[in-house]
Amino acid sequence: MHIIVCIKQVPDSSEVQTDPKTGNLIRDSAKTKMNPYDLYPLEEALKLKESRGATVSVISMGPLQALSTLQEAYALGADRAFLLSDRAFAGADVLATSYTLALGIESLAPYDLILCGKQTTDGDTAQVGASIAQWLNLPSVCYVNRLEVMSDGFLVEADYDQFVQEVKLKAPALLTIDKEANTPRLPSYLLKKKNADKKIEILTLDDLLKIKTNRLKDEQNYFGSTGSATQVERMFQPVEEKANLVFKDQGKELAKVAFQALRDRNLL
Ligand SMILES: Cc1cc2nc3c(=O)[nH]c(=O)nc-3n(C[C@H](O)[C@H](O)[C@H](O)COP(=O)(O)OP(=O)(O)OC[C@H]3O[C@@H](n4cnc5c(N)ncnc54)[C@H](O)[C@@H]3O)c2cc1C
């Protein structure tokens, strides 16, 4: 079984600076780490590797600094690592990110299972997994907290807060894995040492354009900011208003004024 896990590098602090003109995150200004939600799909893949002998590939799209995050995945037990990196991929929204990842994944075919985190801690849209599935025309389920391998596919349980759904999917399929699925392991010192020089393959725009997809014309226009359907207009910190209200009335009159004050602030 070949499992591909999508892993994103995210800023390690909430003190990330943004470019006031473009609204883009200044990623160089922050320390980075593996998106914490991506530890869960990786753990799920590693468990399957141990129980069924799968090969686990990890893939990321981002600048070269994301290599350190893929190295972390090696220290956790991944077998192969790929970074999609090219200036043409910069400024990608969900549409362009998922397209780039879909082509990267396609270049690693054949595969049986693609696993993503349920969301990231920076973009936080929780849309990339399902969008990759759309591009690859694969069945998908999000927020999976239990995964079972069947003879021809997978049986999964997904928790949508209001209800729990059990779904059967044919392989190959894409799942986004929720935090309840497992407890991620810690990196192994031995694996870290053993894999310190292990190769991470870097794929550029040219590499992806060589893949015979037959899907889109003018394919080079589907990457990065050119291929993005959305653009950040403005990024700003909301102004916190903390004015204290003092009510001097009493009894019914106080209740009336307090009720109106809550209603005016849409707190009821
Ligand atoms: C309003 C807004 C403003 C934004 N501003 C900026 C900006 O200024 N600069 C900027 O760089 N980005 C910006 N983005 C983020 C950019 O759109 C996302 O980085 C990208 O689309 C991925 O979406 P996400 O982080 O929400 O992933 P989600 O959909 O939350 O991620 C789900 C899962 O998909 C996988 N995944 C997602 N991204 C990757 C990746 N790159 N590589 C591998 N796996 C991945 C992971 O498994 C992850 O757990 C912005 C997004 C929004 C909505």
The ligand as an SDF file (V2000), in Angstrom:
LIG
                    3D

 53 58  0  0  0  0  0  0  0  0999 V2000
   -7.9370   35.1180    3.8820 C   0  0  0  0  0  0  0  0  0  0  0  0
   -6.6910   34.3390    3.5900 C   0  0  0  0  0  0  0  0  0  0  0  0
   -5.4720   34.9880    3.5640 C   0  0  0  0  0  0  0  0  0  0  0  0
   -4.3120   34.3030    3.2790 C   0  0  0  0  0  0  0  0  0  0  0  0
   -3.1500   34.9670    3.2260 N   0  0  0  0  0  0  0  0  0  0  0  0
   -2.0160   34.3430    2.8950 C   0  0  0  0  0  0  0  0  0  0  0  0
   -0.8090   35.0200    2.7950 C   0  0  0  0  0  0  0  0  0  0  0  0
   -0.7780   36.2030    3.0180 O   0  0  0  0  0  0  0  0  0  0  0  0
    0.3180   34.3500    2.4530 N   0  0  0  0  0  0  0  0  0  0  0  0
    0.2900   33.0010    2.2500 C   0  0  0  0  0  0  0  0  0  0  0  0
    1.3270   32.4040    1.9370 O   0  0  0  0  0  0  0  0  0  0  0  0
   -0.8580   32.3100    2.3670 N   0  0  0  0  0  0  0  0  0  0  0  0
   -1.9960   32.9540    2.6630 C   0  0  0  0  0  0  0  0  0  0  0  0
   -3.1740   32.2920    2.7550 N   0  0  0  0  0  0  0  0  0  0  0  0
   -3.1080   30.8980    2.8460 C   0  0  0  0  0  0  0  0  0  0  0  0
   -3.1830   30.1160    1.6240 C   0  0  0  0  0  0  0  0  0  0  0  0
   -4.3720   30.3290    0.9520 O   0  0  0  0  0  0  0  0  0  0  0  0
   -3.0600   28.7390    2.1910 C   0  0  0  0  0  0  0  0  0  0  0  0
   -1.7340   28.5880    2.6560 O   0  0  0  0  0  0  0  0  0  0  0  0
   -3.2910   27.6060    1.2710 C   0  0  0  0  0  0  0  0  0  0  0  0
   -4.3880   27.7870    0.4650 O   0  0  0  0  0  0  0  0  0  0  0  0
   -3.5450   26.3440    2.1020 C   0  0  0  0  0  0  0  0  0  0  0  0
   -4.7150   26.5160    2.7840 O   0  0  0  0  0  0  0  0  0  0  0  0
   -4.8010   26.3050    4.3420 P   0  0  0  0  0  0  0  0  0  0  0  0
   -3.5130   26.6970    4.9750 O   0  0  0  0  0  0  0  0  0  0  0  0
   -6.0240   26.9690    4.7760 O   0  0  0  0  0  0  0  0  0  0  0  0
   -4.9180   24.7280    4.4290 O   0  0  0  0  0  0  0  0  0  0  0  0
   -6.1190   23.7720    5.0450 P   0  0  0  0  0  0  0  0  0  0  0  0
   -7.1190   23.5900    4.0160 O   0  0  0  0  0  0  0  0  0  0  0  0
   -6.5360   24.3640    6.3680 O   0  0  0  0  0  0  0  0  0  0  0  0
   -5.2240   22.5250    5.2460 O   0  0  0  0  0  0  0  0  0  0  0  0
   -5.7560   21.2090    5.2930 C   0  0  0  0  0  0  0  0  0  0  0  0
   -4.6370   20.2340    5.0510 C   0  0  0  0  0  0  0  0  0  0  0  0
   -4.1930   20.3380    3.6870 O   0  0  0  0  0  0  0  0  0  0  0  0
   -2.7940   20.0570    3.6280 C   0  0  0  0  0  0  0  0  0  0  0  0
   -2.0680   21.2480    3.1350 N   0  0  0  0  0  0  0  0  0  0  0  0
   -2.4870   22.5300    3.0770 C   0  0  0  0  0  0  0  0  0  0  0  0
   -1.5330   23.3180    2.5420 N   0  0  0  0  0  0  0  0  0  0  0  0
   -0.4960   22.5120    2.2420 C   0  0  0  0  0  0  0  0  0  0  0  0
    0.7990   22.7110    1.6830 C   0  0  0  0  0  0  0  0  0  0  0  0
    1.2150   23.9230    1.2890 N   0  0  0  0  0  0  0  0  0  0  0  0
    1.6090   21.6450    1.5190 N   0  0  0  0  0  0  0  0  0  0  0  0
    1.1990   20.4080    1.9030 C   0  0  0  0  0  0  0  0  0  0  0  0
    0.0060   20.1530    2.4480 N   0  0  0  0  0  0  0  0  0  0  0  0
   -0.8280   21.1850    2.6200 C   0  0  0  0  0  0  0  0  0  0  0  0
   -2.3530   19.6960    5.0490 C   0  0  0  0  0  0  0  0  0  0  0  0
   -2.4720   18.3080    5.2210 O   0  0  0  0  0  0  0  0  0  0  0  0
   -3.3850   20.4250    5.8910 C   0  0  0  0  0  0  0  0  0  0  0  0
   -3.5430   19.8830    7.1810 O   0  0  0  0  0  0  0  0  0  0  0  0
   -4.3560   32.9410    3.0470 C   0  0  0  0  0  0  0  0  0  0  0  0
   -5.5870   32.2740    3.1070 C   0  0  0  0  0  0  0  0  0  0  0  0
   -6.7430   32.9620    3.3680 C   0  0  0  0  0  0  0  0  0  0  0  0
   -8.0560   32.2330    3.3990 C   0  0  0  0  0  0  0  0  0  0  0  0
  1  2  1  0
  2  3  1  0
  2 52  2  0
  3  4  2  0
  4  5  1  0
  4 50  1  0
  5  6  2  0
  6  7  1  0
  6 13  1  0
  7  8  2  0
  7  9  1  0
  9 10  1  0
 10 11  2  0
 10 12  1  0
 12 13  2  0
 13 14  1  0
 14 15  1  0
 14 50  1  0
 15 16  1  0
 16 17  1  0
 16 18  1  0
 18 19  1  0
 18 20  1  0
 20 21  1  0
 20 22  1  0
 22 23  1  0
 23 24  1  0
 24 25  2  0
 24 26  1  0
 24 27  1  0
 27 28  1  0
 28 29  2  0
 28 30  1  0
 28 31  1  0
 31 32  1  0
 32 33  1  0
 33 34  1  0
 33 48  1  0
 34 35  1  0
 35 36  1  0
 35 46  1  0
 36 37  1  0
 36 45  1  0
 37 38  2  0
 38 39  1  0
 39 40  1  0
 39 45  2  0
 40 41  1  0
 40 42  2  0
 42 43  1  0
 43 44  2  0
 44 45  1  0
 46 47  1  0
 46 48  1  0
 48 49  1  0
 50 51  2  0
 51 52  1  0
 52 53  1  0
M  END
$$$$
